[in-house]
Amino acid sequence: MRINIKIWQRYIIFIMVALATIYFLYLVRDVLISFALGALLAYLLFRPVQFIENRGIKRVWAILIIYIVFIFIISLFLYFAVPGIVKELTYLTKILPKYAEETHELVQKIDSIDMPYKLKRVFWENVKQLEDFIYRGINGLIHGVYSLLGSILALVFSPILAFYLMMDWEKIRDNFLSLFSPPVRLEISRLFQEIDEVLIKFIKGYLIVAFIVGLLTGTAAYFMGVKFPLLLGILAGITNLIPFFGAFLGGIPAVLVALSDSFRLGVYMALSIIVIQQLESNFITPNIVGNRLGLHPLVVVFALLAGGSLWGIWGMLVAVPFTAVLRVISGWFYGKIIK
């Protein structure tokens, strides 16, 4: 009995320390951005570093090789993509007043149509909601750009922190596990291994699928002469990380931009989006991702709606991997309870 009391005392002390630590980290959450980005970067790059290290190269050189390759890829993106993005954004700002004027004329024509007062009121209320939605989107985009510029120090320091995390990866892991008794240590190691497998499957699978969909969408828009093919491709790739709803969210802007030129071009773009999404859902995703996360479609839909309700588009992006990790943890706890 005494041994059990000591064990429970140890767990109570550990929980209290953990809660106090979490509260302290919440108070200094702005400072933790660099550490969070560094930990994420270290997690993503550690496997390639291990792969090179297993070839007989020291870890420090393996990390430097990965960094050089990473910097090279980023430089290629900045060299080829950024000028195109800036060019398309500049052109977008020039034609927005024209679109606004055409929209205003269309609204005036609709307003001049003889219709019941209540129906006209419903119409104007929906137009006002659409206008507010557009302004909120533009304001959110501008705020996001300023937030990114404000976090530039976090982006600069995160690779440095990732370097030290990867250098002492095993030491950090062993120090954390040493807080627990040997039997619990083994269980936590297995739990973290399952979580790691789920996250890696999601990151590898969905990122590859999103890249392919974004590339196909941008290429289709480019060859059909739709404006802003680079922006539309990037948007389609990002939204495709959202299961079920991503194809719809990414396809609407492409079709609307095409419709602004001609109805025929809009139909062609819509058909292209349908073909791309059919390829993605029937061939690309089943072969690359499959059902590796082990989540029922209803659970995925609920997670997406809950994430979107809590944190908007960012919540929808992280909802699926978070739910998959939660499923692993819940299964582990359930296994402990029924024992």
C-alpha positions as CSV (number, residue, x, y, z in Angstrom):
1,M,0.0,0.0,0.0
2,R,2.8,2.4,0.8
3,I,4.4,1.9,-2.6
4,N,1.0,2.8,-4.3
5,I,0.7,5.9,-2.2
6,K,4.2,7.0,-3.2
7,I,3.4,6.4,-6.8
8,W,0.2,8.4,-6.6
9,Q,2.1,11.2,-4.8
10,R,4.6,11.3,-7.6
11,Y,1.9,11.5,-10.3
12,I,0.1,14.3,-8.4
13,I,3.3,16.3,-8.1
14,F,4.1,15.7,-11.7
15,I,0.6,16.9,-12.8
16,M,0.9,20.0,-10.6
17,V,4.3,20.8,-12.1
18,A,3.0,20.2,-15.6
19,L,0.0,22.5,-15.1
20,A,2.2,25.2,-13.6
21,T,4.6,24.9,-16.5
22,I,1.7,25.1,-19.1
23,Y,0.4,28.2,-17.4
24,F,3.8,29.8,-17.4
25,L,4.3,29.0,-21.1
26,Y,0.9,30.5,-21.8
27,L,2.0,33.7,-20.2
28,V,5.1,33.9,-22.4
29,R,3.4,32.4,-25.5
30,D,4.6,35.2,-27.7
31,V,8.2,34.3,-27.0
32,L,7.5,30.7,-27.8
33,I,6.9,31.3,-31.5
34,S,10.6,30.8,-32.3
35,F,10.8,27.6,-30.2
36,A,7.6,26.2,-31.7
37,L,8.8,26.9,-35.3
38,G,12.2,25.5,-34.4
39,A,10.7,22.3,-32.9
40,L,8.4,21.9,-36.0
41,L,11.4,22.4,-38.4
42,A,13.5,20.0,-36.4
43,Y,10.7,17.4,-36.4
44,L,10.3,17.7,-40.2
45,L,14.1,17.6,-41.0
46,F,15.3,15.0,-38.5
47,R,14.4,12.0,-40.7
48,P,16.4,13.3,-43.7
49,V,19.3,14.1,-41.3
50,Q,19.1,10.5,-39.9
51,F,19.1,9.2,-43.5
52,I,22.3,11.0,-44.3
53,E,23.9,10.2,-40.9
54,N,23.3,6.5,-41.6
55,R,25.5,6.8,-44.6
56,G,28.5,7.5,-42.4
57,I,28.4,11.3,-42.3
58,K,28.5,13.1,-38.9
59,R,25.3,14.6,-37.8
60,V,26.5,18.2,-37.8
61,W,27.5,17.8,-41.5
62,A,24.2,16.0,-42.2
63,I,22.3,18.9,-40.8
64,L,24.3,21.4,-42.8
65,I,23.7,19.5,-46.0
66,I,20.0,19.4,-45.3
67,Y,20.1,23.2,-44.6
68,I,22.0,23.9,-47.8
69,V,19.4,21.9,-49.8
70,F,16.6,23.6,-48.0
71,I,18.0,27.0,-48.6
72,F,18.6,26.1,-52.3
73,I,14.9,25.1,-52.7
74,I,13.7,28.2,-50.9
75,S,16.0,30.4,-53.1
76,L,14.6,28.7,-56.3
77,F,11.1,29.4,-55.1
78,L,11.9,33.0,-54.3
79,Y,13.7,33.5,-57.6
80,F,11.0,32.0,-59.9
81,A,7.7,32.3,-57.9
82,V,7.9,35.5,-56.0
83,P,8.3,37.9,-59.0
84,G,5.3,36.2,-60.6
85,I,3.3,36.5,-57.4
86,V,4.2,40.2,-57.0
87,K,3.3,40.8,-60.7
88,E,-0.1,39.1,-60.3
89,L,-0.9,40.9,-57.1
90,T,0.1,44.3,-58.7
91,Y,-2.2,43.5,-61.6
92,L,-5.0,42.5,-59.2
93,T,-4.8,45.8,-57.4
94,K,-5.1,47.6,-60.7
95,I,-8.2,45.8,-62.0
96,L,-10.0,45.6,-58.6
97,P,-11.6,49.1,-59.1
98,K,-12.8,48.0,-62.5
99,Y,-14.5,44.9,-61.0
100,A,-15.9,47.0,-58.2
101,E,-17.4,49.4,-60.7
102,E,-18.9,46.6,-62.8
103,T,-20.3,45.0,-59.7
104,H,-21.9,48.3,-58.7
105,E,-23.5,48.7,-62.1
106,L,-24.9,45.2,-61.9
107,V,-26.3,45.8,-58.5
108,Q,-28.0,49.0,-59.7
109,K,-29.5,47.1,-62.6
110,I,-30.9,44.5,-60.3
111,D,-32.2,47.2,-57.9
112,S,-34.1,48.8,-60.8
113,I,-36.0,45.6,-61.4
114,D,-39.6,45.8,-60.2
115,M,-39.8,43.3,-57.3
116,P,-41.6,43.0,-54.0
117,Y,-40.1,45.1,-51.2
118,K,-39.4,42.1,-48.9
119,L,-37.6,40.3,-51.7
120,K,-35.5,43.4,-52.5
121,R,-34.7,43.8,-48.8
122,V,-33.5,40.1,-48.6
123,F,-31.3,40.8,-51.7
124,W,-29.7,43.9,-50.2
125,E,-29.0,42.1,-46.9
126,N,-27.2,39.3,-48.7
127,V,-25.2,41.8,-50.8
128,K,-24.2,43.6,-47.6
129,Q,-23.1,40.3,-46.0
130,L,-21.1,39.4,-49.1
131,E,-19.5,42.9,-49.0
132,D,-18.6,42.5,-45.3
133,F,-17.2,39.0,-46.0
134,I,-14.9,40.4,-48.8
135,Y,-13.7,43.3,-46.7
136,R,-13.0,40.9,-43.7
137,G,-11.0,38.7,-46.1
138,I,-8.9,41.5,-47.4
139,N,-8.3,42.9,-43.9
140,G,-7.3,39.4,-42.7
141,L,-4.9,39.0,-45.5
142,I,-3.3,42.4,-44.8
143,H,-3.1,41.6,-41.1
144,G,-1.6,38.3,-41.8
145,V,1.2,39.9,-43.9
146,Y,1.9,42.4,-41.1
147,S,2.0,39.6,-38.6
148,L,4.4,37.6,-40.7
149,L,6.7,40.7,-41.0
150,G,6.4,41.2,-37.2
151,S,7.5,37.6,-36.7
152,I,10.5,37.8,-38.9
153,L,12.8,37.3,-35.9
154,A,11.0,34.1,-35.1
155,L,11.6,32.9,-38.6
156,V,15.3,33.8,-38.4
157,F,15.9,32.1,-35.1
158,S,13.9,29.0,-35.7
159,P,16.5,27.3,-37.9
160,I,19.2,28.0,-35.2
161,L,17.0,26.4,-32.5
162,A,16.2,23.5,-34.9
163,F,19.9,22.9,-35.3
164,Y,20.5,22.5,-31.6
165,L,17.4,20.4,-31.2
166,M,18.5,18.0,-33.9
167,M,22.0,17.8,-32.5
168,D,20.7,16.8,-29.0
169,W,17.5,15.0,-30.2
170,E,18.2,11.7,-28.3
171,K,19.5,13.5,-25.2
172,I,16.3,15.6,-25.0
173,R,14.1,12.5,-25.5
174,D,15.9,10.5,-22.9
175,N,15.8,13.4,-20.3
176,F,12.1,13.7,-20.8
177,L,11.5,9.9,-20.5
178,S,13.7,9.8,-17.4
179,L,10.9,11.6,-15.5
180,F,8.9,8.4,-15.6
181,S,9.3,4.9,-14.2
182,P,10.7,2.3,-16.6
183,P,7.2,0.6,-17.3
184,V,5.6,4.0,-17.9
185,R,8.6,5.1,-20.0
186,L,8.1,2.1,-22.3
187,E,4.4,2.9,-22.7
188,I,5.0,6.6,-23.5
189,S,7.7,5.7,-26.0
190,R,5.2,3.5,-27.8
191,L,2.5,6.2,-27.7
192,F,4.9,8.8,-29.1
193,Q,5.9,6.4,-31.8
194,E,2.2,5.9,-32.9
195,I,1.7,9.7,-32.9
196,D,4.8,10.2,-34.9
197,E,3.6,7.7,-37.5
198,V,0.2,9.4,-37.8
199,L,1.8,12.9,-38.2
200,I,4.4,11.7,-40.7
201,K,1.7,10.0,-42.8
202,F,-0.4,13.1,-42.9
203,I,2.5,15.5,-43.6
204,K,4.0,13.3,-46.4
205,G,0.7,12.3,-47.9
206,Y,-1.4,15.4,-47.9
207,L,1.4,17.8,-48.7
208,I,2.3,15.8,-51.8
209,V,-1.4,15.6,-52.9
210,A,-1.8,19.4,-52.3
211,F,1.3,20.1,-54.3
212,I,0.1,18.0,-57.2
213,V,-3.4,19.6,-57.2
214,G,-2.0,23.1,-56.9
215,L,0.4,22.4,-59.8
216,L,-2.4,20.9,-62.0
217,T,-4.8,23.8,-61.2
218,G,-2.2,26.5,-61.9
219,T,-1.1,24.8,-65.1
220,A,-4.7,24.4,-66.4
221,A,-5.4,28.1,-65.7
222,Y,-2.1,29.1,-67.4
223,F,-2.8,27.2,-70.6
224,M,-6.4,28.3,-70.8
225,G,-5.4,32.0,-70.4
226,V,-7.1,32.5,-67.0
227,K,-5.6,35.4,-65.1
228,F,-3.5,34.9,-62.0
229,P,-2.6,31.2,-62.6
230,L,0.2,31.2,-60.0
231,L,-2.0,32.6,-57.3
232,L,-4.9,30.3,-58.2
233,G,-2.5,27.3,-58.1
234,I,-1.1,28.2,-54.7
235,L,-4.6,28.8,-53.3
236,A,-5.8,25.5,-54.7
237,G,-2.9,23.7,-53.1
238,I,-3.3,25.3,-49.7
239,T,-7.1,24.7,-49.6
240,N,-6.6,21.1,-50.7
241,L,-5.1,20.4,-47.3
242,I,-8.6,20.6,-46.0
243,P,-10.4,17.3,-46.8
244,F,-13.8,17.3,-48.5
245,F,-14.2,21.1,-48.4
246,G,-10.8,22.0,-49.9
247,A,-11.6,21.2,-53.5
248,F,-14.7,23.4,-53.3
249,L,-12.9,26.3,-51.6
250,G,-10.0,26.2,-54.0
251,G,-12.1,25.8,-57.2
252,I,-14.5,28.7,-56.6
253,P,-11.9,31.6,-57.1
254,A,-10.5,30.0,-60.2
255,V,-14.0,29.7,-61.8
256,L,-14.9,33.2,-60.8
257,V,-11.8,34.7,-62.2
258,A,-12.4,32.8,-65.5
259,L,-16.0,34.0,-65.6
260,S,-14.8,37.6,-65.3
261,D,-13.4,37.2,-68.8
262,S,-16.1,35.1,-70.5
263,F,-18.8,32.6,-69.7
264,R,-17.1,30.0,-72.0
265,L,-13.8,30.3,-70.2
266,G,-15.6,29.9,-66.8
267,V,-17.2,26.7,-68.0
268,Y,-13.8,25.4,-69.3
269,M,-12.2,26.2,-65.9
270,A,-15.0,24.6,-64.0
271,L,-14.6,21.4,-66.1
272,S,-10.9,21.5,-65.5
273,I,-11.4,21.8,-61.7
274,I,-13.9,18.9,-61.8
275,V,-11.4,16.7,-63.8
276,I,-8.5,17.6,-61.4
277,Q,-10.6,16.8,-58.3
278,Q,-11.8,13.5,-59.8
279,L,-8.2,12.5,-60.4
280,E,-7.3,13.6,-56.9
281,S,-10.1,11.8,-55.1
282,N,-10.0,8.6,-57.2
283,F,-6.4,8.1,-58.1
284,I,-3.9,10.5,-56.4
285,T,-5.2,10.5,-52.8
286,P,-6.0,6.7,-52.6
287,N,-2.5,5.8,-53.8
288,I,-0.5,8.4,-51.8
289,V,-2.6,8.8,-48.6
290,G,-5.1,6.0,-48.5
291,N,-6.9,5.6,-45.2
292,R,-3.7,5.9,-43.1
293,L,-5.2,8.3,-40.5
294,G,-7.9,5.7,-39.6
295,L,-10.6,8.4,-39.2
296,H,-14.3,7.9,-40.2
297,P,-15.5,10.6,-42.8
298,L,-18.1,11.8,-40.3
299,V,-15.4,12.4,-37.7
300,V,-13.3,14.3,-40.2
301,V,-16.2,16.5,-41.2
302,F,-17.0,17.2,-37.5
303,A,-13.3,18.1,-36.8
304,L,-13.2,20.4,-39.8
305,L,-16.4,22.2,-38.8
306,A,-15.2,22.5,-35.2
307,G,-11.8,23.7,-36.2
308,G,-13.2,26.3,-38.6
309,S,-15.6,27.5,-36.0
310,L,-12.9,28.0,-33.4
311,W,-9.9,29.2,-35.5
312,G,-11.1,29.8,-39.0
313,I,-9.1,28.5,-42.0
314,W,-6.1,27.7,-39.7
315,G,-8.3,25.6,-37.5
316,M,-9.5,23.6,-40.6
317,L,-5.9,23.1,-41.7
318,V,-4.8,21.6,-38.3
319,A,-8.1,19.9,-37.5
320,V,-7.5,16.5,-39.2
321,P,-3.9,15.8,-37.9
322,F,-5.0,17.0,-34.4
323,T,-8.0,14.7,-34.4
324,A,-5.8,11.8,-35.7
325,V,-3.3,12.4,-32.8
326,L,-6.3,12.7,-30.4
327,R,-7.6,9.3,-31.6
328,V,-4.2,7.7,-30.9
329,I,-4.1,9.2,-27.4
330,S,-7.7,8.2,-26.7
331,G,-7.1,4.7,-27.8
332,W,-4.1,4.5,-25.5
333,F,-6.0,5.7,-22.5
334,Y,-8.9,3.4,-23.3
335,G,-6.5,0.5,-23.4
336,K,-5.2,1.5,-20.0
337,I,-8.7,1.8,-18.5
338,I,-10.0,-1.6,-19.7
339,K,-6.9,-3.3,-18.4
